[in-house]
Amino acid sequence: NFLLNQRFWTIMGTPVIDVEVPDNPARKILLLDKHADYIEAFEKNKDDFEYCTTEFLRVSGVYWGLTAMDLMGQLHRMNKTEVLEFVKSCQHASGGFSPTLHHDPHLLYTLSAVQVLTLYDSINIINVEGVVKFVAGLQQPDGSFVGDKWGEVDTRFSFCSLACLALLGRMDAVDVGKAVQFVISCMNFDGGFGRVPGSESHAGQVYCCVGALAVAGALYHVDADRLGWWLCERQLPSGGLNGRPQKLPDVCYSWWVLASLKMVGRLHWIDKEKLTGFILACQDEETGGFSDRPGDWVDPFHTLFGLAGLSLLGNRQVKPVNPVFCMPEVVLDRIGLKLKLLT
């Protein structure tokens, strides 16, 4: 639907691709009950097409759903026993976690598994030393991390590794100094970061790199003003945020961009009112849930990041969210994990 309503704006001679935000009164308030019902139904209806086709990222899907429910104060509605049994069954002999049974372990799903277990205060049910060994074994001589045995290097994996070890209290297992140096080598002239040295700046990679530096206590390497400006340029006339120039806005960037701005102390540079309006317009008032853009199909991924973005914008109907780990602040307080951010 958004393609039919696509708008082209011109700013300083450059066409900007954007979408039209419909004037729908039902989408101007946060429909918390609808969203909680949507997540609960998605988890229960395991024969639905959408559920079956997301098997390849199941553990991450569990994290998105549970975190969304926790931010809404509805975690008690989920089946804790079933979740813990499933997550535990995804740990391999290598110590890493796969997205579901009969898949290979990967850093992405290992972090999601650790986040889920941390939400439920149940880290003790898995082989923690196995996780630490798996993560440490993926660090390369230059400080980078590969995602799994197939060897792809990406700054996403730098963040996943350090975040995972921080949640487990085992940062000592890797060479943090080298990890920081690799992330810094991925910084670009515009203040942003790419997935490897020399690659294009992207808001998702910015979040991962800034998050990794935050976990490592090395945010002083970031040029906060230069990066903050690049991040604020991601806001379009509709109020939504994109991930890089000449792209459409997407609710998930309400998280990647806002969390990064929060970590570098520049959250006040964004137009919060317009962004709030864009996020709320991406709700489905009938089914609940958030989509990437107004009128599109909803999913748990965008539902979490829509809620988390609203939390960072100060919406008090949602619990305060930690900008580094995308988990409720109360969870990080419980395990005593405090990080110093820029102001």
C-alpha positions as CSV (number, residue, x, y, z in Angstrom):
1,N,0.0,0.0,0.0
2,F,2.8,2.4,0.8
3,L,4.0,2.3,-2.8
4,L,0.7,3.7,-4.0
5,N,1.1,6.6,-1.5
6,Q,4.8,7.1,-2.0
7,R,5.8,10.7,-2.1
8,F,8.9,12.3,-3.6
9,W,10.1,15.4,-1.8
10,T,13.0,17.6,-2.9
11,I,15.4,18.9,-0.3
12,M,18.3,21.1,-1.7
13,G,17.8,19.7,-5.1
14,T,17.9,16.0,-4.0
15,P,14.7,13.9,-4.4
16,V,13.8,12.3,-1.1
17,I,11.6,9.2,-1.1
18,D,9.0,9.1,1.6
19,V,5.5,7.9,2.5
20,E,2.2,9.6,3.3
21,V,1.0,9.2,6.9
22,P,-2.8,8.8,6.8
23,D,-4.9,10.9,9.1
24,N,-6.5,8.0,11.1
25,P,-7.7,9.0,14.6
26,A,-7.5,5.3,15.7
27,R,-3.8,5.3,15.0
28,K,-2.9,8.4,17.1
29,I,-3.1,6.6,20.4
30,L,-1.0,3.7,21.6
31,L,-3.1,0.5,21.4
32,L,-1.3,-1.5,24.1
33,D,-4.0,-4.1,24.7
34,K,-4.2,-4.8,21.0
35,H,-0.5,-5.3,20.7
36,A,-0.3,-7.6,23.7
37,D,-3.2,-9.7,22.2
38,Y,-1.3,-9.8,18.9
39,I,2.0,-11.1,20.4
40,E,0.2,-13.6,22.6
41,A,-1.8,-15.0,19.6
42,F,1.3,-15.1,17.4
43,E,3.1,-17.3,19.9
44,K,0.1,-19.6,20.4
45,N,-1.0,-20.1,16.8
46,K,1.9,-22.3,15.7
47,D,0.2,-23.5,12.6
48,D,-0.2,-20.0,11.1
49,F,1.7,-19.4,7.8
50,E,3.6,-16.4,9.3
51,Y,4.8,-18.5,12.3
52,C,5.9,-21.4,10.1
53,T,7.8,-19.3,7.6
54,T,9.9,-17.7,10.4
55,E,11.4,-20.9,11.7
56,F,14.8,-19.9,10.5
57,L,14.9,-17.1,13.1
58,R,12.7,-18.6,15.8
59,V,14.9,-17.8,18.9
60,S,15.2,-14.2,17.8
61,G,11.4,-14.1,17.2
62,V,11.0,-15.3,20.8
63,Y,13.2,-12.5,22.0
64,W,11.2,-9.9,20.1
65,G,7.9,-11.1,21.3
66,L,8.9,-11.6,25.0
67,T,10.7,-8.2,25.2
68,A,7.7,-6.5,23.6
69,M,5.4,-8.1,26.2
70,D,7.8,-7.2,29.1
71,L,7.9,-3.5,27.9
72,M,4.1,-3.5,28.0
73,G,4.0,-5.2,31.4
74,Q,2.4,-8.3,30.0
75,L,5.2,-10.9,30.2
76,H,3.1,-13.0,32.6
77,R,0.8,-13.9,29.7
78,M,3.6,-15.9,27.9
79,N,4.3,-19.6,28.6
80,K,7.6,-19.3,30.6
81,T,8.1,-23.1,30.9
82,E,7.6,-23.7,27.2
83,V,9.9,-20.9,26.3
84,L,12.7,-22.0,28.5
85,E,12.5,-25.6,27.4
86,F,12.6,-24.5,23.7
87,V,15.6,-22.1,24.2
88,K,17.5,-24.7,26.1
89,S,17.0,-27.3,23.4
90,C,18.6,-24.9,20.8
91,Q,22.0,-25.0,22.5
92,H,24.6,-27.0,20.6
93,A,27.6,-29.0,21.9
94,S,29.7,-26.0,20.7
95,G,28.0,-23.8,23.2
96,G,26.2,-21.7,20.6
97,F,22.5,-21.5,19.9
98,S,20.7,-22.1,16.7
99,P,17.4,-20.4,15.8
100,T,15.5,-23.7,16.3
101,L,16.2,-27.4,16.2
102,H,18.2,-28.9,13.3
103,H,19.8,-25.6,12.4
104,D,23.4,-24.4,12.8
105,P,24.5,-22.2,15.8
106,H,25.1,-18.6,15.1
107,L,26.0,-15.5,17.1
108,L,22.8,-13.7,16.3
109,Y,20.7,-16.4,17.9
110,T,23.1,-16.9,20.7
111,L,22.6,-13.3,21.8
112,S,18.8,-13.7,21.5
113,A,18.9,-16.8,23.6
114,V,21.0,-15.1,26.3
115,Q,18.6,-12.1,26.3
116,V,15.6,-14.3,26.7
117,L,17.1,-16.2,29.6
118,T,18.2,-12.9,31.2
119,L,14.6,-11.6,30.9
120,Y,13.4,-14.7,32.8
121,D,16.4,-14.7,35.2
122,S,17.2,-18.3,34.1
123,I,20.7,-18.2,32.7
124,N,21.6,-21.1,35.0
125,I,19.6,-23.6,32.9
126,I,22.2,-23.6,30.1
127,N,25.9,-24.3,29.7
128,V,27.2,-20.8,30.3
129,E,30.8,-21.7,29.9
130,G,29.9,-23.3,26.6
131,V,28.4,-20.0,25.4
132,V,31.5,-18.1,26.5
133,K,33.8,-20.5,24.7
134,F,31.6,-20.4,21.5
135,V,31.7,-16.6,21.4
136,A,35.4,-16.3,22.2
137,G,36.3,-18.8,19.5
138,L,34.7,-16.6,16.9
139,Q,37.1,-13.6,17.5
140,Q,39.6,-13.1,14.7
141,P,43.2,-11.9,15.0
142,D,42.2,-8.3,13.9
143,G,39.6,-8.2,16.7
144,S,36.6,-8.7,14.5
145,F,34.1,-11.5,15.0
146,V,32.6,-14.0,12.5
147,G,29.0,-15.0,13.0
148,D,29.6,-18.8,12.8
149,K,31.9,-21.4,11.3
150,W,31.4,-20.1,7.8
151,G,33.5,-17.0,8.5
152,E,31.4,-13.9,7.6
153,V,32.8,-10.8,9.3
154,D,30.4,-8.1,10.2
155,T,30.2,-5.4,12.9
156,R,26.8,-6.9,13.9
157,F,28.8,-9.8,15.3
158,S,31.1,-7.5,17.2
159,F,28.1,-6.1,19.0
160,C,26.5,-9.6,19.5
161,S,29.6,-11.0,21.0
162,L,30.3,-8.2,23.4
163,A,26.7,-7.8,24.4
164,C,26.4,-11.5,25.1
165,L,29.5,-11.6,27.2
166,A,28.5,-8.5,29.1
167,L,25.1,-10.1,30.0
168,L,27.0,-13.1,31.2
169,G,29.6,-11.1,33.1
170,R,32.4,-12.6,31.1
171,M,34.0,-9.8,29.1
172,D,37.4,-11.2,30.1
173,A,37.0,-14.0,27.6
174,V,37.9,-11.9,24.6
175,D,40.4,-9.3,23.6
176,V,38.2,-6.2,24.1
177,G,41.0,-3.8,23.0
178,K,41.3,-5.4,19.6
179,A,37.5,-5.6,19.3
180,V,37.3,-1.9,19.9
181,Q,40.0,-1.2,17.3
182,F,38.2,-3.2,14.7
183,V,35.0,-1.3,15.3
184,I,36.8,2.0,15.1
185,S,38.3,1.0,11.8
186,C,34.8,0.8,10.4
187,M,34.1,4.5,11.1
188,N,33.5,6.6,8.1
189,F,34.0,10.3,7.2
190,D,30.4,11.1,8.0
191,G,30.7,9.8,11.5
192,G,28.7,6.6,10.8
193,F,29.8,3.0,10.6
194,G,29.6,0.2,8.1
195,R,29.8,-3.5,8.5
196,V,33.5,-3.8,7.6
197,P,36.2,-1.1,7.0
198,G,35.3,1.0,3.9
199,S,31.7,-0.1,3.7
200,E,28.7,2.3,3.6
201,S,27.4,3.9,6.7
202,H,24.1,2.3,7.8
203,A,21.9,3.1,10.8
204,G,21.7,-0.6,11.8
205,Q,25.5,-0.9,11.7
206,V,25.8,2.4,13.6
207,Y,23.7,1.0,16.4
208,C,25.8,-2.2,16.5
209,C,29.1,-0.3,16.5
210,V,28.1,2.4,19.0
211,G,26.5,-0.4,21.1
212,A,29.7,-2.4,21.0
213,L,31.8,0.7,22.0
214,A,29.3,1.4,24.9
215,V,29.6,-2.2,26.2
216,A,33.4,-1.9,26.0
217,G,33.5,1.5,27.7
218,A,34.9,3.1,24.6
219,L,32.3,5.6,23.5
220,Y,34.9,8.4,23.6
221,H,36.0,7.2,20.2
222,V,32.8,8.4,18.6
223,D,32.5,11.9,17.1
224,A,29.1,12.5,18.7
225,D,28.2,15.7,16.9
226,R,29.2,14.4,13.4
227,L,27.4,11.1,14.0
228,G,24.4,12.8,15.6
229,W,24.0,15.0,12.6
230,W,24.1,12.0,10.2
231,L,21.6,10.1,12.3
232,C,19.2,13.1,12.4
233,E,19.4,13.4,8.7
234,R,17.6,10.0,8.6
235,Q,14.4,11.8,9.5
236,L,12.1,12.4,6.6
237,P,9.2,14.9,6.2
238,S,6.7,12.1,7.3
239,G,8.5,12.0,10.6
240,G,9.8,8.5,10.0
241,L,13.4,7.5,9.9
242,N,15.4,5.6,7.2
243,G,18.6,3.6,7.5
244,R,20.6,5.5,4.9
245,P,20.1,8.2,2.3
246,Q,17.5,7.7,-0.5
247,K,15.6,4.9,1.4
248,L,12.0,4.8,2.6
249,P,11.3,5.2,6.4
250,D,10.8,2.1,8.5
251,V,9.6,1.7,12.1
252,C,12.6,-0.5,13.0
253,Y,14.9,2.5,12.5
254,S,12.9,4.2,15.2
255,W,15.1,1.9,17.3
256,W,18.4,1.8,15.5
257,V,18.6,5.5,15.1
258,L,17.0,6.6,18.4
259,A,19.1,4.2,20.5
260,S,22.3,5.4,18.8
261,L,21.3,9.0,19.4
262,K,20.6,8.2,23.1
263,M,24.0,6.5,23.5
264,V,25.8,9.5,22.1
265,G,23.7,12.0,24.0
266,R,21.9,13.6,21.0
267,L,18.4,12.2,21.3
268,H,17.1,15.8,21.6
269,W,18.2,16.6,18.1
270,I,15.3,14.6,16.6
271,D,11.7,15.8,16.0
272,K,10.1,13.6,18.6
273,E,6.5,14.6,17.9
274,K,6.7,13.8,14.2
275,L,8.4,10.5,14.8
276,T,5.8,9.5,17.4
277,G,3.1,10.2,14.9
278,F,4.8,8.1,12.3
279,I,5.3,5.1,14.7
280,L,1.7,5.3,15.9
281,A,0.4,5.4,12.3
282,C,2.1,2.0,11.7
283,Q,-0.2,0.3,14.2
284,D,-3.0,-2.0,13.0
285,E,-6.1,-1.0,15.0
286,E,-7.8,-4.3,14.2
287,T,-5.2,-7.0,14.8
288,G,-2.7,-5.1,16.9
289,G,1.0,-5.0,16.1
290,F,3.2,-2.6,14.2
291,S,4.3,-2.7,10.5
292,D,7.3,-1.2,8.8
293,R,5.2,1.6,7.2
294,P,1.5,2.7,7.5
295,G,-0.8,0.1,5.9
296,D,1.7,-2.7,5.6
297,W,1.5,-6.1,7.3
298,V,2.4,-6.3,11.0
299,D,5.0,-8.6,12.6
300,P,6.7,-9.1,16.0
301,F,10.0,-7.5,14.8
302,H,8.5,-4.1,14.1
303,T,6.2,-4.4,17.0
304,L,9.1,-4.6,19.4
305,F,11.1,-1.8,17.8
306,G,8.0,0.4,17.5
307,L,7.4,0.0,21.3
308,A,11.0,0.4,22.1
309,G,11.2,3.6,20.0
310,L,8.2,5.0,21.8
311,S,9.9,4.2,25.1
312,L,13.0,6.2,24.1
313,L,10.7,9.0,23.1
314,G,9.4,9.1,26.6
315,N,6.1,7.3,26.3
316,R,5.2,6.3,29.9
317,Q,2.8,3.6,28.9
318,V,5.8,1.5,28.0
319,K,8.6,0.6,30.4
320,P,11.9,2.4,30.1
321,V,14.1,0.5,27.7
322,N,17.9,0.2,27.7
323,P,19.3,1.7,24.5
324,V,22.2,-0.7,24.3
325,F,20.6,-4.1,24.9
326,C,16.9,-3.3,23.9
327,M,15.7,-4.8,27.1
328,P,13.7,-3.2,30.0
329,E,16.0,-1.1,32.2
330,V,14.7,-3.0,35.2
331,V,16.2,-6.2,33.9
332,L,19.7,-4.6,33.5
333,D,19.3,-3.1,37.0
334,R,18.5,-6.6,38.4
335,I,21.8,-8.1,37.1
336,G,23.8,-5.0,38.0
337,L,24.9,-4.1,34.5
338,K,25.5,-0.4,34.2
339,L,27.1,1.3,31.2
340,K,28.3,4.9,30.8
341,L,26.8,6.7,27.9
342,L,27.7,10.1,26.4
343,T,25.8,13.2,27.5
